[in-house]
Amino acid sequence: MRIQLNAVASEALSGTLHLEIGKFRWGQTSSGAALGADGTNSVKVKHSYLDWTMPKTDLKIRMGIQTLNLPSFTTDSNILGADVAGIVTGYKINQNISASAFWIRPYNDNYVGGGIKDNHQNFLDNMDLFGATLPMTVTGLNVTPWVMVGMIGPNTIRVGDNYFCGSAPIYYTRNLTALSMGMKKEALTSYGTAFWTGLTGEVTALDPFHIAWDFNYGSTQYDDASASRRGWLASLVLEYKMNWGIPGLVAWYTSGDDDDTSNGSERMPYTNVDEIGYGSFGSYAFFGGRPSTDRNSMIGHSMAGTWGVGARTTKISLLENLDSSIRINLIGGTNDPNLIKKLHGKTNIWMSPNNYSNENSTGMENLYMTTKDTALECGITNTYMIYENLKLGIDASYMKLFLDKSADVWGNSRMNGKSDNVKDSWNVSLYLAYNF
């Protein structure tokens, strides 16, 4: 449940407080939904920010905890889309050009200290990102170039004297680095650098045809080159608007790891993209379908390390108050399968394609796909407006995975550490959403 409170003093000054109550699992004591309903689940702050305009100018400023999504006209951002603390400024240069700049601090003061000499509590544990966007609009064309740079403290994602662990022990931080597999023994000692840039746009002049594209490049560099990561992503959307729906084709390609473990990863680094989901090409394979279904992704939150082609039809409106979308995607990996054999030679561990242990957590997410692996993902999403403010949603998705089981790829690995069985995955979600 989310409630937003706005305190508006004038057009130039306002404050916003956005509260949410965490999810309840019916019958679960820890989430407050067991018999008696007196749990520990508390009210949380989602957003808390101040909006103001610089006197005698058109410069708008937002300060506090807010949602920040990097630009993309094809999907939601594959790099950053999250609630974060920071300052965002916006200025309209003229009728066709606007500019925005921001500073955000994803992490700081989380390191509790460890056994490394001179590494004290809260020492070198901040991560700061600075960025700018330049949206440009002319008749029939929208284009937005953007850039983001940053610094990552060596203790930002470390607990104790571990090489890498995580102040957030989830994908937010593990995909800022290369695969580890327990190879790295010496801790980082100095700040790492981060860099991302992109160019995204859409053509609207050919209506009813719609064309959109996105290109991203990103890198993180550390004093240990084998932990560094850099890569790129390109995606394309072709659509044709009809009175009953919008059929279209999608395609993407991202760089993947080579078989050299000493030079880091060739997959594009990314961090939290948890506030998005339905803007992806495949909300079951990627991103996770948030916020309505709160379902995890099968491959990863970003499309890094994969390629794909797909067909979809969105905004199908054959019945009154019913909106539907259908999709089918063929997905492949872009990572060199020889890397798995080399990792085994260095660690004596056969890497699992799915992330089941802490040894695999750094540098990968839910599923690591090589150039010999493919997956077929399809799904249908329906939303029905029961009332003006009450929406019923039904989402059904299915994915079939084709892993290469030869001895030099995944033949010696174990899914979940137990077996090499690969089963089809499916999910059906039902939800009610009330907006007021």
N, C-alpha and C positions, 0 to 999 in steps of 0.2 A: 504494500500500500504506500502511495506517495502523495504528499500534500505540499503544495508550494504557496508560500506567503510572500507577497510583494508590498513593500512600503515605499510609496511614491511621493516624494516631496515636491518634485516639479519635473518638467520634461528633461532637465539637465541632471537630475539627481534621484536615484532610487536604490533600494536594497532588496535582495532576494534571499530567502531562506527556504530550502527545499529539503523536506524530511522524508524518510522512508522507514518502514518497518520491515525487518528481514523476513525471509520466506519461512513459512510454517509447514512442516511435514506432519500431516494428521497422525496423531498418536505418539509422536516423538517428544520425549520430555525435554531434551536439550533445546529444542526450538520453540517450546512453550505451547505445544498443541496436544499434550497428553491430557488425561482426565483431570479436570480442575483448571486447566489452561493457565497455570501460573508458572511460566517458564522464565528463562533468563534472556529471552530475545528482547532487545531494547530498540528504542527509536534511534535512528542513525541520521547523521547529516550527509546528504547527497551533494547539495550545492549550498554555498554560502558566499555571496559576492556583492560587491558594491559597483553600481554603474554610475558614471558621471561624465560630464562633458567639460573639457578644458574651457574656462571662461573666454569669451570673445573669439572662439575658434569652433571648427566642426570636428575636432579630434575627440573621439569617444574612447573611454577607458573602462575596462572591467577588471576588478581586482578581487581575488579570493579563489575558492574552490569552485570550479566550473567545468563544463564539458568542452573538450577541444578535439576536433576532427580535422585531420589534414585533408586537403582538397583531392577529390577524385570524381569524375563524371561517369565512370564505368561501374565501379563497385564502391562500397565504403572503403576507407583507407586500409591498406594492408600493412601500415607502419604504426600509426597512432590514432586511436579514437577512444578517449577515456575521460573520466572525471579526474582532474588534477589541480593542484594549487599553483597559481601563477597570476601574471598580469598580461592582458591582451588589449592592444590598441587598434583602432580602426579609423581610417580617414578616407573620405571620398574626394579624389583629386579633381575629377570632372565627371561629366555625365557617363563616360565610358570606362573610366579607370578608377579603381579603389585600391587601397593599400592597407595591409594589416601587419603588425609585428607583435611578437610575444616572447615572454620568458616564463618557463615553467620549471618547477622543482619536483620531479617524481619521487625522489628519495632523499632523506637526510636524517641524521641522528637516530639510526636504527642499529648500528653496530654496537655490540655489547662488550667488545674487547676479546682478545684471544692470547694464545701462547707465543705470538710473534713479537720480537723485541720492538719496543716503542709503539706498538699498536694498542692504543688505549681506547676506551669507550668513546664512540662518536668520532673517531679519528679517520679522516679521508674517506667518509662514507656518503658524500653527497653526489647526486646526479643532477646536473642542470642542463636544460635545453633552451636554445634561442632560435627563433625562426621568423620568417616573413613570407607573406603571400601577396600577389599582385593580380587580382581578378580584372580581366579586360573583356569588354563587351562591345561588339559592333553588330550591325544588322545581320542576323543569320549565323553568328559565330560567337562562342564564349570560350575563352582561353584563360587558364590560371597557371603561371609558373610559381614555384615555391622553393624554399630552401630551409633546412634546419640543421644546426650544428650544436655540439654539446661536449660535456666532459663527464666522465664516469669514474668516480673514486674507486681505488682498488678494494676498499672494504664495503662498497655499496651493496654487493651481492655475496657477501661472505658472512658465515657464522663461525665464531671461534677462529681456529687456525686452518680451516678448510680452504682449499684452493678456490672453489666456487660452491656456493650453496644457495642462499637467497633470502633477503629480507622479506620477500614475497615468494614463498616456496612453490611457485607455479610458473606458467609459461612467460609471465611478464618479463623476467630477467634472463631466463635460460636461453632465450633466442637472441640475445645480444652477443653471444659467443659461439665459437666453433664446437664441434663434438669433442667431448672429453674422454669418456670411457675409462676414467681412472688413470689416464696417462700423465696428467700434469701434477707434479709433486711440489714444485716451487711456487710460492704465493706471489701474486702481483704486488708490486711495490710503488707504482706511480700511477697517475691519472691516465685513463684511456681517453681517446678522442672519438667522437661520433659525427657523422656527416650523412645527411640525406638531401636529395633534391628531386624535383619532379616537374613534369609538364603535362597538364591534363586539359582536355577541351571537348567541345561538342559542336556539331554543325546542325543548325535548325533551319537553314535557308531552303532545304530541299523537302520541306514538309509535303506529304506525310512521311517521308523517309527521315530517319534520325540516325546520326553517326556520332559515336563518342569514342575517345581513346584516352589512355593513361600510360605514362612512362615514369618509372621510379628507379632511382639508384640510391644505394645506401652502403655505408661502411662503418665498422668499429675497429679501432686499432689499439693494441695493448703492448706493454713492454715484452710480453711473450708473443711472438708472431704466430705461434700455433694456435693461440686463442682468438686471434683476430677474425673478422668476418666481413665480407663485402659481396654485393650482388645486385642484380637488377630485375625488374618486372615490366612487362608490356602487356596491355590488354586492349581489346577492341569490342565494340558493340555495334551491330547493324540491326535496325528495327524499322517496321512499317506500321503506322498507326491506321487502324480500321475502326469502324463504329462499334464493333463488338469486342475488341481486344487489341493487343499490340504484340504480334508475332515478331520474333527476332532470332539472330544468331550471335553467339558470343565466342571469343577465343582469347587465350592468354598463353604466355610463355615466360618462365622465370629461369634464371641461371641456377645451376646445381653444383654440388661439390665435385672436385676432381679427386684423384686417388693419392694426392700428396698430403700427408698429415702434418707436415712441418710448416705449411704456409697458411694454415687456418681454413676457414670455410668460404665457399664461393656462393652461398645462399644469402639473399638479402636479409640483413638483421631487422628485427622489429620488436616492439614492446606491446603494451596493453591495447588491444582493440576490442575490449569486452562490452563497450556500450553500443555496439552495432550488431548486425547480423543479417537482417532481411535484405540488405543492399548487396549481398554477395551473389556470385554466379550459382553457388550451390550451398544453401544454408545448412545442409546436413554434413557435407564434406568439410566445409570451411566455416569459420566464425562461430557457429554454434546456435544460430537462430534466436539469440537474445533480442529484446528483453522479454518477449511474451512467453516463450516456451522454456527458457532457462535450461536449454539442452546443450550438452557439450558437443564439440566438433569431432568428427571421426578421423580426419587427417590432420588438421591444424587450424589455428585461428587465422593464419595468413596463407596465401597460396605459394609462398616461397618454396623452391625445390620441386615445383610441378609444372606441367603444361596441360592444356585442356581445350576442347572444343565442345560446344553445346548448342542446343536449340531450346527456346522457351517461348511461352506466350503469357504475357502479364495483363492484368486489369481486364480479365474476361468478365463480361457483365451480361450474361444471357437471361438472368432472372433479376427482378427488382430487389435491391438491398443486398445482393450477393455478389461478392468480388472474388475471383479465383485466379490462380497462376499455376502453370505447369512447367516442368523443366526436365531435361535429360542431358547429362554431361558425360563425356569420355575423358578420363583423367589419367595422366601418366607422370612418372617421375623423371627428374633431370639429373639425379645424382649418380656418379660413377659406381657401378657395383664392385669394382676392384677395391674400393675403399674399405669394404667390409672385411675382405680377406687380409688387408694390411693392418687393420685395427686388431684383428685376431692375432696376427703375428707379433704385435707389440704388447698386447695385454693378455693373451691367452684366453680371451673372452669372445664368444660369438655374439655379436651385437644382435639384439632382437629388433624386428621391424616395428614393433609397438613399444611404447615407453612404459615399462612396468617396474623399473627399479631406479634407485638413486644413481646408480652407475650410468644409466642411460639418460638421466634427466637433463644434463647440461648439453645445450646445443641442438636439442631436438624436441619435438612435441609428441603428439599422439601416434603418428605413423610416419615412418621414413621410407620414401619410395625411390627406387633406383630406375634407371632407364629401361630395365627389364620388367618393371611392374606396371600394371594398369588397374583402373577401377571404373566401374559404371555406376553413376549416381542418378537417381530420378526422384521426383517428388511432386506433390500437389499441395497448394495452400489455399484455404478458403476462409473468408471472413464474411459474416452475416450480421447486419445491423438489426438487432431485435428492436431496439428503440434508438432514438437519436444519440443517446449517450451510452448505450449498452451494446457491446460487440461480442459475438461468439466466433471463436477461431478454431479451425480444425486443420492440422498439418500432418501429412503422412509422407514418409521418406523411406527410401530403400537404397542400399549400396552393396554391390558385389565386388569383391577384391580378387584380383588375379596376381598372386605373388610368384616370382620365379623360385621354384624349389630345387634348383640344381645345387650341387655341392659347393660351388664357388660363390653362391649368392645367399639364399636363405635356407638352404638344405640342412645346415647344421645348427640353425638357431631354434629357439623355443619361444613361442608366443606365451606371454605371461610367465615365462620361466618354467613351463610345465610340458607343453606339447607344441607341435607345429601345425595343428589344425587351424584352418582358416574357414570361418563361417560367414554367411551373409548377415548383414546388419540391417535392422529396420526400426522405425520409430513412428508412433502415432501420438500426437499431442492434442489435447482439448483444453481450451481456456475461455474464460469470460473476462472481459475488460470493461470497467465502468469509468468513464471520464466525466468530471464535473467541474 
